[in-house]
Amino acid sequence: MNIKRFIVKPLLSLLLITNTIHADAQYFKLKKVQDPAGMFGDLDFPVLTGKTVAENKINTFLQGKELDLLPGKQKTSLFENIKPKKGSNTGTTLMNYSLLVNSSKLFSVQINSEYSNGSLSDNSNTYNFDSQTGKLIKFSDLLTKEGYDAVRKFIIDSRKTRLAIHLKKLKSSANKDQGDVDNYSGCLIEQNKDNLDADDLLFQKNGLLLTRRSCLGSHNAQALEADISIYDNLLSNKFLQPYLNEYGKCLLSAANSKCIQSQAAGLSRGVFKGKINDLYPITLLITSIGNESFSASYFYDQQGKKIFLKGTFDKDSSWLLKEIASSSQQKNQELFKLSLQKDGSLTGNWSNGKNTFSVKLIQ
Protein backbone atom coordinates (compact mmCIF):
# COMPACT_ATOMS: atom_id res chain seq x y z
CA MET A 1 0.00 0.00 0.00
CA ASN A 2 1.26 3.46 -0.88
CA ILE A 3 1.15 5.20 2.50
CA LYS A 4 2.76 8.35 1.11
CA ARG A 5 -0.13 8.81 -1.32
CA PHE A 6 -2.62 8.86 1.55
CA ILE A 7 -0.59 11.08 3.87
CA VAL A 8 -0.28 13.84 1.26
CA LYS A 9 -3.84 15.08 1.85
CA PRO A 10 -3.54 15.79 5.59
CA LEU A 11 -0.19 17.50 5.01
CA LEU A 12 -1.74 19.64 2.29
CA SER A 13 -4.55 20.54 4.66
CA LEU A 14 -2.07 21.64 7.31
CA LEU A 15 -0.40 23.89 4.78
CA LEU A 16 -3.76 25.35 3.78
CA ILE A 17 -4.61 26.07 7.41
CA THR A 18 -1.88 28.70 7.47
CA ASN A 19 -3.95 30.65 4.94
CA THR A 20 -7.41 29.94 6.32
CA ILE A 21 -9.41 32.12 8.69
CA HIS A 22 -7.88 32.24 12.15
CA ALA A 23 -9.68 32.59 15.47
CA ASP A 24 -8.06 33.56 18.76
CA ALA A 25 -9.89 30.76 20.57
CA GLN A 26 -11.52 27.54 19.47
CA TYR A 27 -15.30 28.01 19.53
CA PHE A 28 -16.36 24.35 19.83
CA LYS A 29 -14.71 21.81 22.09
CA LEU A 30 -13.69 18.66 20.22
CA LYS A 31 -12.70 15.17 21.20
CA LYS A 32 -10.57 13.01 18.92
CA VAL A 33 -12.03 9.50 18.89
CA GLN A 34 -9.53 6.85 17.83
CA ASP A 35 -9.80 3.22 16.87
CA PRO A 36 -6.91 0.96 15.80
CA ALA A 37 -7.74 -0.58 12.41
CA GLY A 38 -4.96 -3.16 12.48
CA MET A 39 -2.15 -3.48 9.98
CA PHE A 40 -3.38 -0.63 7.76
CA GLY A 41 -3.38 2.20 10.30
CA ASP A 42 -5.69 4.04 12.67
CA LEU A 43 -9.13 5.56 12.38
CA ASP A 44 -9.48 9.08 13.86
CA PHE A 45 -12.65 11.16 13.94
CA PRO A 46 -13.71 14.53 15.46
CA VAL A 47 -16.67 14.65 17.85
CA LEU A 48 -18.04 17.94 19.17
CA THR A 49 -18.64 17.49 22.89
CA GLY A 50 -21.27 20.17 23.51
CA LYS A 51 -25.03 19.67 23.47
CA THR A 52 -26.25 22.70 21.52
CA VAL A 53 -28.56 22.31 18.52
CA ALA A 54 -25.73 23.33 16.18
CA GLU A 55 -23.31 20.79 17.64
CA ASN A 56 -25.90 18.02 17.45
CA LYS A 57 -26.55 18.80 13.77
CA ILE A 58 -22.85 18.86 12.94
CA ASN A 59 -22.19 15.57 14.74
CA THR A 60 -25.24 13.97 13.12
CA PHE A 61 -24.24 14.93 9.59
CA LEU A 62 -20.56 14.03 9.95
CA GLN A 63 -21.16 10.69 11.67
CA GLY A 64 -24.11 9.77 9.46
CA LYS A 65 -22.27 10.67 6.25
CA GLU A 66 -18.78 9.36 7.07
CA LEU A 67 -19.42 6.62 9.66
CA ASP A 68 -22.90 5.34 8.64
CA LEU A 69 -23.97 5.87 12.24
CA LEU A 70 -26.21 8.15 14.28
CA PRO A 71 -24.55 9.75 17.35
CA GLY A 72 -24.89 7.53 20.41
CA LYS A 73 -26.03 4.45 18.46
CA GLN A 74 -22.70 2.62 18.38
CA LYS A 75 -22.48 -0.70 20.24
CA THR A 76 -18.72 -1.13 20.50
CA SER A 77 -17.01 1.52 18.38
CA LEU A 78 -17.76 4.71 16.49
CA PHE A 79 -16.23 2.97 13.44
CA GLU A 80 -18.09 -0.36 13.71
CA ASN A 81 -20.12 0.14 10.52
CA ILE A 82 -17.25 1.16 8.23
CA LYS A 83 -14.09 -0.73 9.24
CA PRO A 84 -13.38 -4.24 7.91
CA LYS A 85 -15.16 -7.04 9.72
CA LYS A 86 -13.13 -9.81 11.27
CA GLY A 87 -11.59 -11.94 8.54
CA SER A 88 -12.36 -9.38 5.81
CA ASN A 89 -10.23 -6.80 4.02
CA THR A 90 -13.23 -4.79 2.78
CA GLY A 91 -13.94 -1.51 4.53
CA THR A 92 -12.38 1.76 5.63
CA THR A 93 -8.81 1.06 6.68
CA LEU A 94 -7.53 4.58 7.35
CA MET A 95 -9.26 7.77 8.46
CA ASN A 96 -8.03 11.10 9.79
CA TYR A 97 -9.11 14.72 9.78
CA SER A 98 -7.81 18.29 9.70
CA LEU A 99 -9.61 21.05 11.58
CA LEU A 100 -9.53 24.08 9.28
CA VAL A 101 -11.69 26.68 11.06
CA ASN A 102 -13.35 26.64 14.48
CA SER A 103 -14.85 30.07 15.15
CA SER A 104 -18.16 31.55 16.27
CA LYS A 105 -19.05 31.96 12.57
CA LEU A 106 -17.68 28.88 10.89
CA PHE A 107 -16.75 25.28 11.66
CA SER A 108 -14.77 23.74 8.82
CA VAL A 109 -13.20 20.29 8.80
CA GLN A 110 -11.60 18.05 6.19
CA ILE A 111 -12.01 14.28 6.58
CA ASN A 112 -9.70 11.91 4.71
CA SER A 113 -10.19 8.17 4.40
CA GLU A 114 -8.95 5.13 2.53
CA TYR A 115 -11.18 2.24 1.53
CA SER A 116 -10.12 -1.32 0.70
CA ASN A 117 -12.12 -3.56 -1.64
CA GLY A 118 -9.61 -5.63 -3.55
CA SER A 119 -7.84 -2.37 -4.39
CA LEU A 120 -7.34 0.82 -2.40
CA SER A 121 -9.13 4.09 -3.02
CA ASP A 122 -8.85 7.28 -1.02
CA ASN A 123 -11.33 10.06 -0.45
CA SER A 124 -11.27 13.57 0.99
CA ASN A 125 -14.27 15.75 1.89
CA THR A 126 -14.35 19.29 3.24
CA TYR A 127 -17.41 20.34 5.25
CA ASN A 128 -18.29 23.93 6.16
CA PHE A 129 -20.94 24.49 8.83
CA ASP A 130 -22.51 27.66 10.20
CA SER A 131 -21.48 27.62 13.86
CA GLN A 132 -24.73 29.20 15.07
CA THR A 133 -27.17 26.91 13.27
CA GLY A 134 -25.12 23.80 12.44
CA LYS A 135 -26.32 23.99 8.83
CA LEU A 136 -23.96 23.31 5.94
CA ILE A 137 -22.77 26.33 3.98
CA LYS A 138 -22.62 26.25 0.19
CA PHE A 139 -21.02 28.83 -2.06
CA SER A 140 -24.31 30.28 -3.35
CA ASP A 141 -25.41 30.98 0.26
CA LEU A 142 -22.87 33.81 0.33
CA LEU A 143 -23.88 35.67 -2.82
CA THR A 144 -26.88 37.46 -4.25
CA LYS A 145 -28.58 35.67 -7.14
CA GLU A 146 -27.13 38.16 -9.62
CA GLY A 147 -23.76 37.91 -7.88
CA TYR A 148 -23.71 34.13 -8.13
CA ASP A 149 -24.56 34.24 -11.85
CA ALA A 150 -21.76 36.76 -12.52
CA VAL A 151 -19.13 34.88 -10.50
CA ARG A 152 -20.18 31.57 -12.02
CA LYS A 153 -19.68 32.94 -15.55
CA PHE A 154 -16.27 34.34 -14.59
CA ILE A 155 -15.13 31.04 -13.06
CA ILE A 156 -16.39 28.83 -15.88
CA ASP A 157 -14.78 31.08 -18.52
CA SER A 158 -11.53 31.04 -16.56
CA ARG A 159 -11.48 27.27 -16.18
CA LYS A 160 -12.41 26.61 -19.79
CA THR A 161 -9.58 28.86 -20.97
CA ARG A 162 -7.05 27.00 -18.80
CA LEU A 163 -8.47 23.62 -19.76
CA ALA A 164 -8.30 24.47 -23.48
CA ILE A 165 -4.61 25.34 -23.12
CA HIS A 166 -3.99 22.13 -21.18
CA LEU A 167 -5.86 20.10 -23.79
CA LYS A 168 -3.84 21.66 -26.63
CA LYS A 169 -0.59 20.67 -24.91
CA LEU A 170 -1.92 17.18 -24.31
CA LYS A 171 -2.91 16.68 -27.95
CA SER A 172 0.54 17.76 -29.14
CA SER A 173 2.38 15.50 -26.72
CA ALA A 174 4.28 12.55 -28.18
CA ASN A 175 3.04 10.40 -25.30
CA LYS A 176 -0.57 11.53 -25.34
CA ASP A 177 -3.27 9.28 -23.92
CA GLN A 178 -6.31 9.35 -26.23
CA GLY A 179 -8.57 8.40 -23.34
CA ASP A 180 -7.46 11.50 -21.41
CA VAL A 181 -7.89 13.65 -24.53
CA ASP A 182 -11.47 12.42 -24.90
CA ASN A 183 -12.22 13.00 -21.20
CA TYR A 184 -10.86 16.54 -21.22
CA SER A 185 -12.61 17.35 -24.50
CA GLY A 186 -15.95 16.26 -23.06
CA CYS A 187 -15.21 18.10 -19.83
CA LEU A 188 -14.60 21.33 -21.74
CA ILE A 189 -18.20 21.23 -22.98
CA GLU A 190 -19.61 19.84 -19.73
CA GLN A 191 -18.36 22.81 -17.68
CA ASN A 192 -21.08 24.99 -19.17
CA LYS A 193 -23.52 23.16 -16.85
CA ASP A 194 -21.36 23.40 -13.72
CA ASN A 195 -23.01 24.21 -10.41
CA LEU A 196 -20.40 25.86 -8.18
CA ASP A 197 -22.11 24.47 -5.08
CA ALA A 198 -20.68 21.09 -6.11
CA ASP A 199 -17.12 22.45 -5.81
CA ASP A 200 -14.91 21.98 -2.78
CA LEU A 201 -15.12 25.24 -0.83
CA LEU A 202 -12.22 26.32 1.36
CA PHE A 203 -12.35 29.51 3.43
CA GLN A 204 -9.06 31.44 3.27
CA LYS A 205 -7.88 34.34 5.38
CA ASN A 206 -8.40 36.73 2.47
CA GLY A 207 -10.98 34.98 0.34
CA LEU A 208 -12.37 31.68 -0.91
CA LEU A 209 -10.80 28.78 -2.80
CA LEU A 210 -13.12 26.83 -5.10
CA THR A 211 -11.97 23.51 -6.58
CA ARG A 212 -13.89 21.63 -9.26
CA ARG A 213 -14.02 17.83 -9.45
CA SER A 214 -11.52 16.22 -11.78
CA CYS A 215 -12.32 15.77 -15.48
CA LEU A 216 -11.00 12.23 -15.01
CA GLY A 217 -13.82 11.35 -12.64
CA SER A 218 -13.37 12.66 -9.10
CA HIS A 219 -11.45 14.97 -6.81
CA ASN A 220 -9.15 12.07 -5.98
CA ALA A 221 -8.01 11.72 -9.59
CA GLN A 222 -6.51 15.21 -9.37
CA ALA A 223 -3.51 13.87 -7.45
CA LEU A 224 -2.58 11.88 -10.57
CA GLU A 225 -2.90 14.78 -13.00
CA ALA A 226 0.02 16.84 -14.24
CA ASP A 227 -1.78 20.20 -14.01
CA ILE A 228 -4.42 20.43 -11.30
CA SER A 229 -4.46 24.26 -11.45
CA ILE A 230 -7.10 23.96 -14.20
CA TYR A 231 -9.68 23.28 -11.46
CA ASP A 232 -8.89 25.97 -8.86
CA ASN A 233 -10.15 29.53 -8.46
CA LEU A 234 -8.92 31.67 -5.59
CA LEU A 235 -11.36 34.54 -5.13
CA SER A 236 -10.18 37.43 -2.97
CA ASN A 237 -12.50 39.24 -0.57
CA LYS A 238 -11.97 42.39 -2.67
CA PHE A 239 -13.12 40.59 -5.82
CA LEU A 240 -16.12 39.03 -4.06
CA GLN A 241 -17.34 42.16 -2.25
CA PRO A 242 -19.73 43.47 -4.98
CA TYR A 243 -21.37 40.04 -5.30
CA LEU A 244 -21.85 39.10 -1.64
CA ASN A 245 -25.16 39.18 0.20
CA GLU A 246 -25.35 40.34 3.83
CA TYR A 247 -24.62 36.85 5.15
CA GLY A 248 -21.56 36.50 2.93
CA LYS A 249 -20.24 39.92 3.92
CA CYS A 250 -20.63 39.06 7.59
CA LEU A 251 -19.06 35.62 7.27
CA LEU A 252 -15.99 36.90 5.42
CA SER A 253 -15.50 40.01 7.55
CA ALA A 254 -12.86 40.21 10.25
CA ALA A 255 -15.43 41.40 12.83
CA ASN A 256 -16.29 38.90 15.55
CA SER A 257 -20.04 39.09 14.94
CA LYS A 258 -22.74 36.43 14.66
CA CYS A 259 -24.01 36.06 11.12
CA ILE A 260 -27.64 35.33 10.27
CA GLN A 261 -27.94 32.54 7.71
CA SER A 262 -30.86 33.13 5.35
CA GLN A 263 -33.24 30.38 4.30
CA ALA A 264 -31.71 28.58 1.33
CA ALA A 265 -33.80 28.37 -1.83
CA GLY A 266 -34.35 24.88 -3.19
CA LEU A 267 -32.87 21.64 -1.98
CA SER A 268 -29.78 21.89 0.21
CA ARG A 269 -27.48 19.41 1.91
CA GLY A 270 -28.03 18.84 5.59
CA VAL A 271 -29.89 17.07 8.38
CA PHE A 272 -33.68 16.78 8.44
CA LYS A 273 -35.51 15.21 11.38
CA GLY A 274 -39.15 14.22 11.77
CA LYS A 275 -41.57 11.31 11.88
CA ILE A 276 -43.30 8.88 9.55
CA ASN A 277 -47.04 8.73 10.33
CA ASP A 278 -46.35 10.85 13.46
CA LEU A 279 -45.06 7.64 15.07
CA TYR A 280 -41.62 6.65 13.79
CA PRO A 281 -38.78 9.17 14.33
CA ILE A 282 -36.33 9.32 11.44
CA THR A 283 -33.25 11.32 10.44
CA LEU A 284 -32.77 12.15 6.77
CA LEU A 285 -29.41 13.28 5.37
CA ILE A 286 -29.14 15.04 2.01
CA THR A 287 -25.47 14.44 1.21
CA SER A 288 -24.80 15.58 -2.36
CA ILE A 289 -26.79 17.36 -5.07
CA GLY A 290 -26.31 17.17 -8.83
CA ASN A 291 -28.11 18.81 -11.73
CA GLU A 292 -30.49 15.91 -12.29
CA SER A 293 -30.28 13.78 -9.14
CA PHE A 294 -29.05 13.82 -5.56
CA SER A 295 -27.82 11.40 -2.90
CA ALA A 296 -29.39 10.89 0.49
CA SER A 297 -29.79 8.39 3.30
CA TYR A 298 -31.96 8.00 6.35
CA PHE A 299 -32.09 6.26 9.70
CA TYR A 300 -34.93 5.05 11.86
CA ASP A 301 -33.75 6.76 15.05
CA GLN A 302 -34.57 3.80 17.31
CA GLN A 303 -32.68 1.26 15.19
CA GLY A 304 -29.93 3.51 13.86
CA LYS A 305 -29.39 1.50 10.64
CA LYS A 306 -28.47 3.54 7.57
CA ILE A 307 -30.65 3.18 4.48
CA PHE A 308 -29.23 4.64 1.25
CA LEU A 309 -31.46 6.62 -1.10
CA LYS A 310 -31.21 7.98 -4.62
CA GLY A 311 -33.12 11.18 -5.21
CA THR A 312 -34.57 12.60 -8.41
CA PHE A 313 -36.44 15.81 -9.18
CA ASP A 314 -40.05 15.24 -10.24
CA LYS A 315 -41.96 17.32 -12.78
CA ASP A 316 -44.32 18.76 -10.14
CA SER A 317 -41.34 20.29 -8.21
CA SER A 318 -41.41 17.49 -5.64
CA TRP A 319 -38.54 15.11 -4.95
CA LEU A 320 -38.55 11.35 -5.16
CA LEU A 321 -36.14 9.43 -2.92
CA LYS A 322 -35.94 5.70 -3.59
CA GLU A 323 -34.15 3.15 -1.45
CA ILE A 324 -31.06 1.67 -3.10
CA ALA A 325 -31.67 -2.05 -2.75
CA SER A 326 -28.88 -4.54 -2.09
CA SER A 327 -28.51 -7.61 -4.31
CA SER A 328 -29.85 -9.85 -1.51
CA GLN A 329 -32.75 -7.60 -0.53
CA GLN A 330 -36.17 -9.27 -0.64
CA LYS A 331 -38.44 -6.65 0.89
CA ASN A 332 -40.15 -3.88 -1.04
CA GLN A 333 -38.06 -0.76 -1.52
CA GLU A 334 -38.99 2.28 0.54
CA LEU A 335 -39.89 5.51 -1.25
CA PHE A 336 -40.33 9.14 -0.21
CA LYS A 337 -42.15 11.81 -2.21
CA LEU A 338 -41.40 15.18 -0.59
CA SER A 339 -41.95 18.87 -1.27
CA LEU A 340 -40.14 21.88 0.17
CA GLN A 341 -42.28 24.29 2.18
CA LYS A 342 -41.72 28.04 2.69
CA ASP A 343 -40.44 27.46 6.23
CA GLY A 344 -37.75 25.07 4.93
CA SER A 345 -39.48 21.89 6.08
CA LEU A 346 -40.11 18.85 3.88
CA THR A 347 -43.59 17.33 3.75
CA GLY A 348 -45.02 14.45 1.79
CA ASN A 349 -45.41 10.68 1.95
CA TRP A 350 -43.43 7.54 2.68
CA SER A 351 -44.35 4.22 1.07
CA ASN A 352 -43.02 0.66 1.10
CA GLY A 353 -45.28 -0.63 -1.70
CA LYS A 354 -47.94 -1.81 0.73
CA ASN A 355 -48.53 1.11 3.07
CA THR A 356 -48.36 4.86 2.58
CA PHE A 357 -47.93 7.31 5.48
CA SER A 358 -47.45 11.04 5.83
CA VAL A 359 -44.02 12.54 6.59
CA LYS A 360 -42.87 15.91 7.91
CA LEU A 361 -39.18 16.74 8.34
CA ILE A 362 -37.56 19.88 9.76
CA GLN A 363 -34.00 21.00 9.11
Residue pairs with C-beta under 8 A, 6 or more apart in sequence:
1 40
1 120
2 120
3 41
5 122
5 223
6 94
6 112
6 114
6 122
8 223
9 110
9 112
9 122
9 124
10 96
10 98
10 112
13 98
13 100
13 110
13 112
14 98
16 100
16 202
16 209
17 98
17 99
17 100
19 204
19 205
19 206
20 100
20 101
20 108
20 202
20 203
20 204
20 205
21 101
21 103
21 106
21 203
21 204
21 205
22 205
23 101
23 102
23 103
23 104
26 102
27 102
27 103
27 104
27 107
27 131
28 48
28 49
28 50
28 55
28 58
28 102
28 107
28 131
29 48
29 49
29 50
30 46
30 47
30 48
30 49
30 99
30 102
31 46
31 47
31 49
32 44
32 45
32 46
32 47
33 44
33 45
33 46
33 47
33 78
34 42
34 43
34 44
34 45
35 42
35 43
35 77
35 78
35 79
35 83
36 42
36 43
37 43
37 79
37 83
37 84
37 92
37 93
37 94
37 95
38 84
38 93
40 93
40 94
40 114
40 116
41 93
41 94
41 114
42 94
42 95
42 96
43 79
43 82
43 83
43 92
43 94
43 95
44 95
44 96
44 97
45 62
45 63
45 66
45 67
45 78
45 79
45 95
45 97
45 111
46 62
46 97
46 99
46 109
47 59
47 63
47 71
47 78
48 55
48 58
48 59
48 107
49 55
52 134
53 133
53 134
54 129
54 130
54 131
54 132
54 133
54 134
55 134
56 71
56 134
57 129
57 133
57 134
57 135
57 270
57 271
58 107
58 129
58 134
59 71
60 70
60 71
60 271
60 283
60 285
61 127
61 129
61 136
61 270
61 271
61 285
62 109
62 111
62 127
63 69
63 70
63 71
63 78
64 70
64 271
64 283
64 285
64 297
64 299
64 306
65 125
65 285
65 287
65 297
66 82
66 95
66 111
66 113
66 125
67 78
67 79
67 81
67 82
68 81
68 82
68 306
69 78
69 80
69 81
69 304
69 306
70 283
70 299
70 301
70 304
73 299
73 304
74 80
77 83
79 92
79 95
81 306
82 91
82 92
82 95
83 91
83 92
83 93
84 90
84 91
84 92
84 93
84 116
85 91
89 116
90 116
90 117
90 118
91 115
91 116
92 113
92 114
92 115
92 116
93 114
93 115
93 116
93 120
94 112
94 113
94 114
94 122
95 111
95 112
95 113
95 114
96 111
96 112
97 109
97 110
97 111
97 112
98 109
98 110
98 112
99 108
99 109
100 108
100 109
100 110
100 126
100 202
100 203
101 107
101 108
101 128
101 203
102 108
103 131
104 131
104 132
104 256
104 258
105 130
105 131
105 132
105 250
105 251
105 257
105 258
105 259
106 128
106 129
106 130
106 131
106 137
106 203
106 251
107 128
107 129
107 130
107 131
108 126
108 127
108 128
108 129
108 202
108 203
109 126
109 127
110 124
110 125
110 126
110 127
111 124
111 125
111 127
112 122
112 123
112 124
113 122
113 123
113 124
114 120
114 121
114 122
114 123
115 121
115 122
115 123
121 220
122 220
123 220
124 219
124 220
126 200
126 201
126 202
127 136
128 136
128 137
128 201
128 203
129 135
129 136
129 137
130 136
130 137
130 259
130 261
132 258
132 259
132 261
133 261
134 271
135 261
135 268
135 270
135 363
136 268
136 269
136 270
137 201
137 251
137 261
138 197
138 201
138 264
138 268
138 269
139 148
139 196
139 197
139 199
139 201
139 208
139 210
140 148
140 196
140 197
141 247
141 248
141 261
141 262
141 264
142 208
142 240
142 244
142 245
142 247
142 248
142 251
142 252
143 151
143 240
143 243
143 244
143 245
143 248
144 243
144 244
144 245
146 243
147 242
147 243
147 244
147 245
148 196
148 243
150 243
151 196
151 235
151 240
151 243
152 194
152 196
155 196
155 210
155 233
156 191
156 192
156 194
158 233
159 191
159 212
159 230
159 231
159 233
160 188
160 191
162 229
162 230
163 184
163 187
163 188
163 191
163 215
163 230
164 188
166 184
166 227
166 230
167 181
167 184
167 185
167 188
170 176
170 177
170 180
170 181
170 184
171 181
180 216
183 215
183 216
184 215
186 215
187 215
191 212
193 291
194 212
195 289
195 290
195 291
196 210
197 289
198 212
198 213
198 288
198 289
198 290
199 210
199 211
199 212
199 213
200 209
200 210
200 211
200 219
201 208
201 209
201 210
202 208
202 209
202 210
202 211
203 252
204 234
206 236
206 237
207 234
207 235
207 236
207 237
207 239
207 240
207 252
208 234
208 235
208 240
208 252
209 232
209 233
209 234
209 235
210 232
210 233
210 235
211 219
211 222
211 231
211 232
211 233
212 231
212 232
213 219
213 231
214 220
214 221
214 222
214 225
214 228
214 231
215 230
216 222
216 224
216 225
222 228
222 231
237 252
240 248
240 252
241 249
244 252
245 262
246 260
246 262
247 259
247 260
247 261
247 262
250 257
250 259
250 260
251 259
263 343
263 344
264 344
266 340
267 286
267 289
267 294
267 319
267 340
268 286
268 289
268 363
269 286
269 287
269 288
269 289
270 285
270 286
270 363
271 283
271 284
271 285
271 363
272 283
272 284
272 285
272 286
272 346
272 361
272 362
272 363
273 281
273 282
273 283
273 284
273 361
273 362
274 281
274 282
274 284
274 345
274 346
274 359
274 360
274 361
274 362
275 281
275 282
275 359
275 360
276 282
276 350
276 357
276 358
276 359
277 350
277 357
277 358
277 359
278 358
280 300
280 302
281 300
281 301
281 302
282 298
282 299
282 300
282 301
282 359
282 361
283 298
283 299
283 301
284 296
284 297
284 298
284 336
284 346
284 361
285 296
285 297
285 298
286 294
286 295
286 296
286 311
287 295
287 296
287 297
288 294
288 295
289 295
292 312
292 313
293 310
293 311
293 312
293 313
294 311
294 312
294 319
295 308
295 309
295 310
295 311
296 308
296 309
296 310
296 311
296 321
297 306
297 307
297 308
297 309
298 306
298 307
298 309
299 305
299 306
299 307
307 323
307 334
308 323
308 324
309 321
309 322
309 323
309 324
309 336
310 321
310 322
310 324
311 319
311 320
311 321
311 322
312 319
312 320
312 322
313 319
313 320
314 320
314 337
317 339
318 337
318 338
318 339
318 348
319 336
319 337
319 338
319 339
319 340
320 335
320 336
320 337
321 335
321 336
321 337
321 338
322 333
322 334
322 335
323 333
323 334
323 335
325 333
331 352
332 352
332 353
332 354
333 352
333 353
334 350
334 351
334 352
335 350
335 351
335 352
335 353
336 348
336 349
336 350
336 351
336 359
337 348
337 349
337 351
338 346
338 347
338 348
338 359
338 361
339 346
339 347
339 348
340 346
341 347
344 362
344 363
345 360
345 361
345 362
345 363
346 359
346 360
346 361
346 362
346 363
347 358
347 359
347 360
347 361
348 358
348 359
349 356
349 357
349 358
349 359
350 356
350 357
350 358
350 359
351 357
